[in-house]
Amino acid sequence: MAKVYKAEFYITDMSDEFYSVDDLKEKIEESPTFRWALVHVSDVKESEEFEWDDNLKINNITATTEDHEEYFKGR
């Protein structure tokens, strides 16, 4: 039987690895993690640029959705 999953997650690009939203979408869709699945990225939202600091809440494995959403306020 087939299934479709909808996943929402945050990706933090601390080192400016992604050139654009399209580059990020392409890397997700072509990820070897999903090699036995078809992946379609429907929407990507992008925060404003900010200075990275190791003490940021999102630099912690226990960071919450709310911690990440702080970067999208006013967008």
Residue pairs with C-beta under 8 A, 6 or more apart in sequence:
10 58
10 65
10 68
11 24
12 58
12 59
12 68
13 24
14 52
14 59
18 24
18 27
21 44
21 46
24 41
24 44
25 41
25 44
28 39
28 41
29 39
29 40
29 41
31 39
45 72
45 75
47 71
47 72
47 75
48 71
48 75
50 71
52 59
53 59
57 63
57 64
57 67
57 70
58 67
58 68
58 71
